[in-house]
Amino acid sequence: MSNAEALSLAKEIRDSLTSLSSRDPISECGRAPLSIIEQRPGDVLSLAHQRIHTWRYDQVPLCWRRLYEDASLWQAVDILNQHGTRGQKRTRHGSPSAGHDWLLKLVCVLDMAMILTGAPLRRELILSIFDSLQHCLDPNEHKDISRSFPVTPSTQPQNDTIARAEKLDFLQFQRHLVTKTTPVIIKGVIDDWPAIADQDRRWSDPSYLLKATLGGRRLVPVELGRTYTDDGWSQRIMTFSEYMKSHLLKPKQEKTGYLAQHDLFAQIPNLSDDTSIPDYCYTEPPVSELLTSNIAEILDEPLRNAWLGPAGTISPLHTDPYHNILCQVVGHKYVRLYAPSETTYLYPRGIDDTGVNMDNTSHIDISLVKRLYTSDPESKVDDEAKQQFQAQYPSFNKAQCVEGVLGPGECLYIPIGWWHYIESLSTSFSMSFWWN
């Protein structure tokens, strides 16, 4: 980005920030932070960050989210002005010095605003800034990156018991909901997604994903650890490039990293453009009498989430308060499901030590169950561990499940309230659509 372009973009942002509506919730933060936000955005950002972390995320007053959002944009103005005034010093080979440090700093400031606040008012402005930065990328920046993810052999379970169907039309799927409301793997629904069909936009190509995330500079929240039910599990925000190189392209990681249940597509709309919402999400599922305590608010549009991780990433046995179409774009996943009627045998966790209701998550570790009850003659079973498990969960052997492997281009319908365990058998990229 040239000096003039940086200064021009800074002015555009400034002009957008200087006119505040009298009804803008940001005014509830008081005059003091608003009087210094332009000159001292870093101090205001620290104040807003402190206030945001005073409440649980869904209870944070809108005014503090707005303050964080605007303080971030004022910081962006400073970064662009500094870059525009200083200019880009160039090496003898003509490439920008310092590895585009200003660009990484700018992206991090704006992405943190989106991740922490949801960008309640300035989303379009922030996205337009990201769009304008796209031409700053060096096309050779990641020229040595692999064009594919590590290949891990995926094995089909002996009992592939999930029902399968070729592409169902809208009425056929509606009929399935009314007459059965059971899991089904459907082929042919997403074959025409650019994420699968367009060789220049395939999600199986790491170099494309880096390009789509501003050379890997975009920030993403990553879960670190085997599963959120384990001790030592944590979350960290990192650049997409760091996540790609440290977890997705690294055959063995010290700690598994999972980009899980994150609306990456609202944050990075060009990835959303590689997909489309399945028509199934606009059907009308019947209300189950078994789920009167698990009804969520009615959604105007499906909730979309990304699930990207290496082999071995796990979603423990749990239920969701929505119907789900899980679309598998890259790699393979093992899936095991139990009907709501099996809940008694699955030992829900209940209220944990911190007062959080974990009724939707089971005590049963399916990855352990798979090892203890394997049918592989070459696998050694720990008889003592098996006896201990049976003593701890004596009713589990009564639970009936269906299981199977979900492959690229396939969609799995998971009915509301069905228990499901999901494990990546290879590097995997899935997209879920929750609806009701």
N, C-alpha and C positions, 0 to 999 in steps of 0.2 A: 504494500500500500504506500503510495507516494505521500510526501509531506502534505501536499495540498488536499489529497483525498482524506487523510487522517483528520486534518483541521476542519474540513467540511463536514465530515461525519460527526465530529465533536459538537459542532454548531447545531446540527440537526437534532441531536439528543438534547442539548441545552434548551433549545426552543420548545421541545416537547415537555420539558420539566418545569419551565418557568411559569406556566399558567395552570394553577390548581383550582379545581371547582370548590366552591364553598361547602359542597356536600361530600367532598372527598374524606373518607374516614381517617386519613393521615393527620387531619387537623386535631384529632382527639389525643395525639401524642403530646400536644402542648406547643407553645411558641418557641421554647428554648432550642430543641433539636432542629426545628425548621429554620430558625434564624441562622444556624451555622452549617446547615447541610451542604451548601455549595462550597464554602471555604474549607470545611473540615469533614468531608464525607466519611473518612476512616473512623473518626470518633463517634459519629452518629451510627455508623454501621456496627460498631462494638456495643453501643447502647441497645440498638434494636436486637442484636444477636442475644444479648443477655436477657432481654424481655421475652423473646420468643421461647427461650429455654426455661422460662419460669413456669409455663403451663404445659400440659399435655398437648401434643401437636394439634389435635382436632378441637382444642379449646383456646388456642391462641387468638386474642382479639385481632380483628382485621387491621386495626390501625398500626400495630407493630409490624405486621407482615408488609404493609404498604411502606412503612418507614424504611425497612430493610431493602425493599425493592428500589425505592428512589435513591437511597444512599449508594447502592451498588451502581446505579446508572450515573450518578455524579462522579463516582470513582472512575467509571469508564470514560467519562469526559476528560478527567485528569490524565489518564493513561494515553488517550489519543492525542491530547494537546502536547504532552511531553514527547511523544513519538514524532508528531508533526513538526514540532519546533526543533528537536534534535536531529531528525532525519535518520536515515538508515546508512550507517557506515558500511562500506562494502570491502570485502577482501579482494585480493588480487584476482581471484577467479570470478568476481562479480556477484557472489551470493551474499545475502544478508548476514551480518555478524550476530553473534550471541544467540544463534538458533531461534530467532523470532521470540525472544523472551517477552517482549511487550505483548505479542499476540497470545501467548499462553496465559499471561497475567490477566489480560482482558477477558479471555474466554472463561477463566476460572471465576472471576468476579461475577460475571453474568450468569454462569451456570449455577453457582451457589445461590444466587437470588431465585432462580427457577426451582431448584430442588428444595430449598428451605421454606419458601413462601408460596410456591405454586404460581407466582407472578399474577396476582389478582387483578391488576389494572394494566400493566405494561408488557404483557406477553407478546403482543404483536410488534411492539417496538424492539424488544429484545431479539425476537426471531429475525426481524429485518436486519439487525446489526450482524447477527451470525451469517445471514445470507451475503451481506456485503463483504464479509471476511473471506468468503470461499475462494476468491481469486488471488488471495495472498499466499496460497499454498504452493509449495515447491513440488511439482509433479514427480520428482525423483527422490523425494524425502524418504519414502519407504520402498525403494526399488528392490531391496534385497528381501523383502518380506515374502513368506510363502503364499502361494495362490490357493492353498487348501489347508484345512485343519488336519491334525494328526488323525490317522485312521486307526480305530480300535475295533477289533472283531466283535460283532454283536451276535448274541446267541438267542434263538427263539426258544421260549419255554416249552417244555414237553406238553403242557396243558394250555394251549392257546384257546381260551374259552370265551373271549369277548366276541360278541356278534359282529359280523362284518357285512358291509353293503357297498355296492357301487354307488356312484353319485345319486343321491336322493333329491328329487325336486322339492319345492316348498311344501306342497300338499302331502307328499309322501312322508316328509319329516314330521309335519304337524300330526299326521295320522299315527306315527310312531309314538309321539308324545302322549297322545290321548289314549292309545290302546295299551302301551307297554311302559313308557317312561323308564327305559333301561339303557345302560351304556351301549354304544355302538361305534365301531370304527368305520368311517366313511371315506372312500377313495374318490378322487376326481373333482373335489370341491375347490382346491386352491392351485391346481396345475397351471393356471394362467397367471398367477401372481408374478410380477417382475422379480420378486425375491427368489423365485424358483426358475422361471422360464427365460428371463433376460440375462444373457451371458455377461452383460456389463453391469448388472445390478444384483447378482446372486449373493445371498447372504452366506453361502458356503465359501466365498472368496474373502479372506481376511483383508486383502488390500482394498477391496471395495468398502468394507465396513470402516476402515481407517479413513478413507476419503470422505465418507458420509459423516464422520465425526470430527471434521476439521483437522485432518491429519492425526486423529487420535487424541486431540486436545480436549474434547468435550469430557465433562465429569460425569461419572456414574456411581451410584451407591452399590457396593459389593458386600455380600455376606461372606464372612470368613469363618470356616469351620464346617464340620460334616453336616449338621442340621441345627435349626434354631432350638431344638429341645436339649442339646448337649451343653455341658459346662464348657466354658471357654469360647463359646460362639460369640462373634462380634460383627460389627459393620464398619466399613470405612469407605469414604468417598475418594476415588482416585481417577486419574485420566483414563480414557478408554484405551489409549496406547499402552499404559502400564498394565491394565487388566489383560489386554490381548497378549502381551509378551510374557507376563509373569504367570499367567494361568491358562489361557486358551491354547497357546502354542508351546507351552512347556509340558513335556510328557508326564513328569511327576512333580507335584507341588508339595511344599512343606505343609501348607494349609490350603484346603480347597476353597476356591473363590467362586461365588455364584451371584450373577446379576439376576435377582429373582423378584418377581411381583413388582416390577417397576414400569410405570407408563413412559417408556422410552420414546414412544411414538408421539406423545404430546410435546415432549422435550425436543425431539429431533424429527420434525414433520416429513423430511425427505425420506426417512425410513418408512413412515406411515404410507407414503405414496407408493411404496413397493408392495402394498397389500390392499385388501378391501374387506369390508365387514361381510361375513357370510350371511346370506339371506335367512338362514336358520335363526339368527338372533332376533328376528322380527316375528317369529311364531308366538303363539300364546300357550305356554305350558299349563296344564291343570294344577290346581293347588292340592298338595298332599296333606291328608289329615295327620300324618306322622310328623309333620314339620311345623306345627303351629308355633313353636318356640324359636324357630330359626328363620323367620320371615324378615327380609331386609327391605329397605325403602325401595319404592318403584323407580326404576331407572328410565330416564328419557332416551339415553343412548347406551349401548354396551360399554362396559368397562374393559379397557384393553391393557394387557400387561405383557412385558417381555420376560423370557426365561432363557438366559444364555449362560452356558457353563461347560466345563470339561467333563470327561467321563467320571462318574462317581458322584456327581452332585445329586442331592436327595431332597425331595419334599416328603416329610414324614407323614404317616397315616393321619389324615384329617378330613374334615368336611368344610364346604363353603356354603354361604347363604344365597348363592345364585346358581342358576344353570350355567354350564360352561361348555364352550366349543374350544378344545385345545388343538391348535393347528401346528403340526410338526413341519418345520421348514428345512432344518439341517440336522442330520444325525438320527440316532435311534434312542427311544426311551422304553424302559420296562414299566408297565402299569399294572397295579393290582387294585381291585375295587370290591367293596362290601356294601350291600344294601343297608338302608337305615334300620331295617328289621334286625340286623346283626349287632346293633350297638351294644346290647347287653354283654356280648362276648368280647368286646374290643377295649374295655377298660378306659373310658374317657378320663382325662386328667383332672377335670374339675377346677377349683380355685387354687392357684399356686401360692407360694409363700409371700409373694408381693401383692396379692389381692387381685391378680389378673385372672379372668375367667378363661380357662383352657379346655372347656368342655368339647370344643371342636377338634381337639388333638388327642390321639390315643397314646396310652403308655406302651403299646405294642411296637417294638422295633422290627419292622418287616425285613430289614437287611439282616438282622440276627436270625429271624425266623427262616429266611432263605438258606442260611448256612447250616442251621440246626436240622432242618428237614429236607436237605438236598437229596435229589435222586441220582446225583452224579456218583457213579461207583468209585471214581478216583479221588473224591473229596473225603477228607477225614472229619468225622463228626465228634465234637467234644461231648461225650455222654454226660459228664458231670454238669456242664453248662446247660444241657438239654433238660436234665432233671430239675435243675434250679429254676429254669424258665417255666416248666410245667407246674412246679409247686407255687410259683408266684402268680401265674395266670392260668388256673386250672380249667376255666371255661373257654379259653381261646380255641381249643381244638374243635369246638362246636360251630365256629364261625365258617360260613360258606363264602367263597370269593370267586371272582372271575379275573383272569389275567391275560396279558398279551404284550406284544411289542408294537409300538407306534413308530412307523418309518417316515421318511421324507415324503411330503405331499399328502399325508393322511391326516384326517381330523378325528378326534375322539369326543363324542358327546358324553359329558359327565352330568347326570341329573343332580339337581339340588339335593343336598343332604346325604349323598352317597360318599362313603369313606373311600379315600384314594391315596395310594402311595405311588410315587413316581421317582424313578432312578435313571439318570442318563447313562447309557451304555457306551457312548462316544461323545465327542464334542457335539453339543446340541443347542439349537436355537429354536425356541417355540414361541408362539403367540397365543395367549388365551383371550377369549371374549366371554365375559360374564354378562348375563342378561336375565330378566325375569318378566 
